Amino acid sequence: TPFHCVAQAVKRLEACGFKRLQEDQVWGKGKSSLVQQGGKYYYTRNSSTLVAFAVGEKFRAGNPFKVVGAHTDSPALKVKPVSKQSTHGFVQVGVECY
């Protein structure tokens, strides 16, 4: 599931020195900023989304930067809201591809 994928990725990021940030906190700027040159950071949303980034040692505010993205939610089987089905004496759970 996306939740397992994010949990495993977080373990790997932390093993490589990434620091967790809270998405809703002020990261600041300048020397008191939580995000510093040469730093490696990540945050999660709803335990199913992960954003990780590294700041270059020579990065200066206003310079360009690159972003790479991916998703973890496809393909997946989702249980239908009304999922109980019976066929030939067997109880089944109705699912759909997402």
N, CA and C of each residue as an Amber inpcrd file, in Angstrom:
protein
   294
   0.8460000  -1.1870000   0.0000000   0.0000000   0.0000000   0.0000000
   0.8880000   1.2450000   0.0000000   0.3240000   2.4040000  -0.3070000
   1.1070000   3.6390000  -0.2120000   1.6510000   3.8580000   1.2050000
   0.9090000   3.4110000   2.2140000   1.3410000   3.6020000   3.6030000
   2.6120000   2.8020000   3.8960000   2.6600000   1.5580000   3.4200000
   3.8570000   0.7380000   3.6160000   5.0340000   1.3130000   2.8510000
   4.7760000   1.7630000   1.6420000   5.8350000   2.3300000   0.8070000
   6.4540000   3.5560000   1.4830000   5.6180000   4.4580000   1.9730000
   6.1060000   5.6610000   2.6400000   6.8720000   5.2990000   3.9140000
   6.3490000   4.3800000   4.6990000   7.0210000   3.9820000   5.9440000
   8.4180000   3.4260000   5.6630000   8.5400000   2.5830000   4.6430000
   9.8460000   2.0150000   4.3070000  10.7920000   3.0800000   3.7470000
  10.2660000   3.9720000   2.9350000  11.0980000   5.0470000   2.3860000
  11.6010000   5.9680000   3.4930000  10.7610000   6.2660000   4.4800000
  11.1760000   7.1000000   5.6080000  12.3310000   6.4390000   6.3580000
  12.2400000   5.1440000   6.5910000  13.3290000   4.4340000   7.2770000
  14.6330000   4.5800000   6.5040000  14.5550000   4.4360000   5.1950000
  15.7640000   4.5490000   4.3690000  16.3130000   5.9740000   4.3630000
  15.4130000   6.9530000   4.2710000  15.8580000   8.3440000   4.2870000
  16.5470000   8.6870000   5.6050000  15.9440000   8.2800000   6.7180000
  16.5380000   8.5710000   8.0210000  17.8840000   7.8700000   8.1810000
  18.0160000   6.6660000   7.6400000  19.3000000   5.9540000   7.6950000
  20.3710000   6.6960000   6.8910000  19.9410000   7.4940000   5.9220000
  20.8790000   8.2810000   5.1010000  21.0320000   9.7100000   5.6030000
  20.5000000   9.9960000   6.8000000  20.7130000  11.3110000   7.4060000
  19.6720000  12.3690000   7.1090000  18.5490000  11.9930000   6.5050000
  17.4960000  12.9750000   6.2580000  16.7900000  13.3050000   7.5690000
  16.3900000  14.5760000   7.7250000  15.6870000  15.0310000   8.9250000
  14.2280000  15.3040000   8.5820000  13.3470000  14.9230000   9.5190000
  11.9060000  15.1130000   9.3090000  11.5230000  16.5610000   9.5910000
  10.7200000  17.1350000   8.7020000  10.1190000  18.4450000   8.9010000
   8.6140000  18.2580000   9.0130000   7.9560000  19.1960000   9.6360000
   6.4950000  19.1990000   9.6710000   6.0230000  20.1220000   8.5600000
   5.1360000  19.6260000   7.7300000   4.6750000  20.4050000   6.5760000
   4.0750000  21.7440000   6.9970000   3.3770000  21.7730000   8.1120000
   2.6680000  22.9810000   8.5170000   3.4830000  23.9240000   9.3920000
   4.7480000  23.5990000   9.6840000   5.5450000  24.5040000  10.4950000
   6.3030000  25.4780000   9.5980000   6.6750000  26.6150000  10.1510000
   7.4590000  27.6010000   9.4140000   8.9050000  27.1320000   9.4100000
   9.4530000  26.9520000   8.2280000  10.8250000  26.4630000   8.1330000
  11.8320000  27.6020000   8.2880000  11.3670000  28.8440000   8.1220000
  12.2050000  30.0140000   8.3590000  13.1880000  30.2860000   7.2430000
  14.0340000  31.2890000   7.4810000  15.1100000  31.5950000   6.5410000
  16.2700000  32.1940000   7.3170000  17.4220000  32.1690000   6.7220000
  18.6130000  32.6640000   7.3940000  19.2300000  31.6100000   8.2830000
  20.0760000  32.0300000   9.1930000  20.8090000  31.0850000  10.0440000
  19.9100000  30.3340000  11.0130000  18.7480000  30.8970000  11.3620000
  17.8330000  30.2110000  12.2850000  16.8630000  29.2830000  11.5490000
  16.9870000  29.1940000  10.2350000  16.0970000  28.3590000   9.4350000
  16.2940000  26.8820000   9.7600000  15.2170000  26.1310000   9.7040000
  15.3050000  24.6770000   9.8600000  15.9570000  24.0340000   8.6440000
  15.8620000  24.6900000   7.4820000  16.4340000  24.1810000   6.2400000
  17.7280000  24.9360000   5.9630000  18.8170000  24.1970000   5.8830000
  20.1410000  24.8000000   5.7120000  20.8360000  24.2460000   4.4720000
  21.8080000  24.9890000   3.9700000  22.6270000  24.5010000   2.8670000
  23.2730000  23.1870000   3.2770000  23.2670000  22.2340000   2.3580000
  23.8460000  20.9330000   2.6390000  22.9380000  19.9970000   3.4190000
  21.7470000  20.4520000   3.7890000  20.8280000  19.6370000   4.5790000
  19.9860000  18.7030000   3.7180000  19.5010000  17.6430000   4.3450000
  18.6240000  16.6640000   3.6890000  17.3640000  16.5400000   4.5340000
  16.2040000  16.6950000   3.9150000  14.9540000  16.8070000   4.6530000
  13.8300000  16.0260000   3.9850000  12.7840000  15.7620000   4.7670000
  11.5740000  15.1440000   4.2210000  10.3970000  15.5060000   5.1030000
   9.2040000  15.3870000   4.5240000   7.9760000  15.4530000   5.3140000
   6.9670000  14.5140000   4.6820000   5.9670000  14.1350000   5.4570000
   4.9180000  13.2550000   4.9740000   3.5600000  13.9300000   5.1500000
   2.6010000  13.4380000   4.3910000   1.2220000  13.9050000   4.5430000
   0.3400000  12.6710000   4.6100000  -0.4420000  12.5710000   5.6620000
  -1.3920000  11.4670000   5.8620000  -0.7280000  10.0880000   5.8010000
   0.5480000  10.0130000   6.0470000   1.3170000   8.7600000   6.0170000
   1.2620000   8.0520000   4.6650000   0.7480000   8.7320000   3.6330000
   0.6690000   8.1070000   2.3100000   1.3820000   8.9220000   1.2320000
   1.8710000  10.0820000   1.6060000   2.6070000  10.9420000   0.6780000
   3.9280000  11.3180000   1.3270000   4.9820000  11.3140000   0.5300000
   6.3250000  11.6230000   1.0200000   6.9730000  12.6410000   0.0930000
   7.5470000  13.6770000   0.6780000   8.3310000  14.6650000  -0.0620000
   9.7030000  14.7080000   0.5820000  10.7400000  14.4830000  -0.2130000
  12.1100000  14.5180000   0.2990000  12.9430000  15.4120000  -0.6080000
  13.8950000  16.1330000  -0.0170000  14.7500000  16.9950000  -0.8180000
  16.0730000  17.2250000  -0.0990000  17.0720000  17.5550000  -0.8960000
  18.3930000  17.8900000  -0.3730000  18.7550000  19.2730000  -0.8940000
  19.3670000  20.0700000  -0.0380000  19.7830000  21.4190000  -0.4000000
  21.2850000  21.3750000  -0.6730000  21.6920000  21.8360000  -1.8240000
  23.1080000  21.8180000  -2.1810000  23.9560000  22.7100000  -1.2780000
  25.1930000  22.3330000  -1.1180000  26.1310000  23.1170000  -0.2910000
  26.3040000  24.5390000  -0.8220000  26.1890000  24.7140000  -2.1420000
  26.4260000  26.0240000  -2.7640000  25.1240000  26.7320000  -3.1520000
  23.9890000  26.1860000  -2.7280000  22.7080000  26.7770000  -3.1130000
  22.5660000  28.1760000  -2.5400000  22.0320000  29.0750000  -3.3580000
  21.7180000  30.4360000  -2.9360000  20.2610000  30.7080000  -3.2820000
  19.5460000  31.3530000  -2.3930000  18.1410000  31.6880000  -2.6430000
  18.0230000  32.4390000  -3.9600000  17.0480000  32.0550000  -4.7750000
  16.8410000  32.6730000  -6.0720000  17.4490000  31.8800000  -7.2120000
  18.3660000  30.9790000  -6.8970000  18.9490000  30.1220000  -7.9320000
  17.9500000  29.0350000  -8.3160000  18.1020000  28.4390000  -9.4980000
  17.1800000  27.3660000  -9.8960000  17.3850000  26.1030000  -9.0650000
  16.3590000  25.2430000  -9.0700000  16.4540000  23.9530000  -8.4010000
  15.6400000  22.9440000  -9.1900000  15.8520000  21.6670000  -8.9380000
  15.1630000  20.6020000  -9.6560000  14.2920000  19.8180000  -8.6960000
  13.1590000  19.3500000  -9.2280000  12.2240000  18.5440000  -8.4500000
  11.9310000  17.2680000  -9.2420000  11.9500000  16.1280000  -8.5650000
  11.6120000  14.8510000  -9.1760000  10.4400000  14.2750000  -8.3970000
   9.4400000  13.7420000  -9.0830000   8.2670000  13.2160000  -8.3830000
   7.8910000  11.8220000  -8.8630000   7.1660000  11.1350000  -8.0170000
   6.6300000   9.8150000  -8.3290000   5.4020000   9.5980000  -7.4490000
   4.6470000   8.5480000  -7.7360000   3.4990000   8.2470000  -6.8750000
   3.5090000   6.7740000  -6.5000000   2.8160000   6.4740000  -5.4090000
   2.8540000   5.1210000  -4.8480000   1.4930000   4.4460000  -4.8280000
   0.4800000   5.0640000  -5.4060000  -0.8830000   4.5670000  -5.2130000
  -1.4300000   3.7140000  -6.3450000  -0.6290000   3.3210000  -7.3050000
  -1.1700000   2.5810000  -8.4250000  -0.2280000   1.4540000  -8.8100000
  -0.6760000   0.3010000  -9.1610000  -2.0650000  -0.1410000  -9.0360000
  -2.3620000  -0.6010000  -7.6140000  -3.5850000  -0.5360000  -7.2570000
  -3.9860000  -0.9770000  -5.9160000  -5.4210000  -1.5020000  -5.9840000
  -5.7220000  -2.4280000  -5.1060000  -7.0880000  -2.9180000  -4.9800000
  -7.7420000  -2.2100000  -3.8040000  -8.8770000  -1.6200000  -4.0340000
  -9.6250000  -0.9240000  -2.9960000 -10.9110000  -1.6960000  -2.7220000
 -11.2440000  -1.8700000  -1.4510000 -12.4860000  -2.5420000  -1.0820000
 -13.6420000  -1.5940000  -1.3740000 -14.6560000  -2.1110000  -2.0710000
 -15.8160000  -1.2920000  -2.4080000 -16.6140000  -0.9660000  -1.1490000
 -17.2830000   0.1970000  -1.1090000 -18.0640000   0.5770000   0.0740000
 -19.0950000  -0.4750000   0.4750000 -19.7830000  -1.0520000  -0.4900000
 -20.7100000  -2.1550000  -0.2420000 -20.0380000  -3.3690000  -0.8740000
 -19.2780000  -4.0930000  -0.0670000 -18.3830000  -5.0900000  -0.6460000
 -18.7770000  -6.5460000  -0.4160000 -19.6930000  -6.8140000   0.4980000
 -20.0350000  -8.2090000   0.7980000 -20.8660000  -8.7940000  -0.3300000
 -20.3680000  -9.9120000  -0.8720000 -21.0610000 -10.6180000  -1.9360000
 -21.0850000 -12.1000000  -1.6010000 -22.0940000 -12.7940000  -2.0530000
 -22.1740000 -14.2500000  -1.8800000 -22.4270000 -14.8940000  -3.2280000
 -21.6090000 -15.9040000  -3.5310000 -21.7570000 -16.6530000  -4.7820000
 -21.4690000 -18.1120000  -4.5090000 -22.4000000 -19.0020000  -4.8850000
 -22.2210000 -20.4450000  -4.7400000 -21.8530000 -20.8390000  -3.3110000
 -22.4230000 -20.1630000  -2.3350000 -22.1740000 -20.4960000  -0.9380000
 -20.9070000 -19.8880000  -0.3520000 -20.1900000 -19.0900000  -1.1190000
 -18.9770000 -18.4330000  -0.6210000 -19.2400000 -16.9560000  -0.3830000
 -18.6860000 -16.4280000   0.6920000 -18.7540000 -14.9930000   0.9500000
 -17.5000000 -14.3720000   0.3370000 -17.7090000 -13.3080000  -0.4260000
 -16.5990000 -12.6250000  -1.0910000 -16.5800000 -11.1560000  -0.7160000
 -15.4490000 -10.5550000  -0.9190000 -15.2950000  -9.1170000  -0.7140000
 -15.1060000  -8.4930000  -2.0830000 -15.9750000  -7.5510000  -2.4140000
 -15.8690000  -6.8830000  -3.6930000 -14.7710000  -5.8250000  -3.6690000
 -13.8990000  -5.8810000  -4.6640000 -12.8150000  -4.9050000  -4.7680000
 -12.8230000  -4.3030000  -6.1740000 -12.1210000  -3.2080000  -6.3040000
 -11.9580000  -2.5570000  -7.6070000 -10.5220000  -2.0770000  -7.7360000
 -10.0400000  -2.0230000  -8.9630000  -8.6930000  -1.5020000  -9.1990000
  -8.7180000   0.0030000  -9.0940000  -7.6880000   0.5430000  -8.5140000
  -7.5400000   1.9910000  -8.4400000  -6.2590000   2.3550000  -9.1290000
